[in-house]
Amino acid sequence: MPRISHDEVERIADLARLELAPGEAQRMTDELEAILGYVASLEQLDTTGVEPTVHAIPISTPLRDDIAAPPLDPDRALANAPERSGTAFVVPKVLDEDER
């Protein structure tokens, strides 16, 4: 039984605003099915006693001190914006009212 259907791939593409060429949805379905199969095989591994890691080797990630600073001037922040409204960026509408 497939883990992802052709219809689900088309719905995901639609939500991501991707236009798939003819035949591309089937190729994506096959590729996603292979990825999900690989993930399913990883779920079979016994990870008891294995410490969670972010990197395969220990490395340090120094962080800077979190010090409050004055905010950036809104006019300077928006200087290169293609369109603005007051102190805000104007961006194209992405979601329709019924998709929230």
Residue, then its C-alpha position, 0 to 999 in steps of 0.5 A: m500500500p502506498r504511503i502517499s497518493h498521487d492526489e496528495v502530491e498534487r494537493i501539496a504542490d497546490l499548497a506550495r504554489l508549484e505548477l507541475a508539468p504533465g508526468e511530473a506529479q507521478r515522478m514526485t509521487d514515486e520519489l516521495e514514496a521512496i523517501l518515505g520508505y527509507v524513513a520507515s526503514l530507519e524507524q526499525l532501528d533500535t536507538t535505545g541508549v543512543e544520545p540525541t545529537v545535532h552533529a555526527i562529531p562533537i563541535s562547539t557552537p559559541l553563542r553571542d551574549d543576548i544584549a538588548a540594542p536599539p532597534l533599526d530605524p524603520d526608514r533605514a530598514l525599509a529603504n530598499a523595499p519595493e513597496r511599503s505602507g508606513t513602517a511595514f513591508v507590503v507583500p503579495k497576498v498568499l492565502d485566500e480567506d478559506e485557506r486559513 
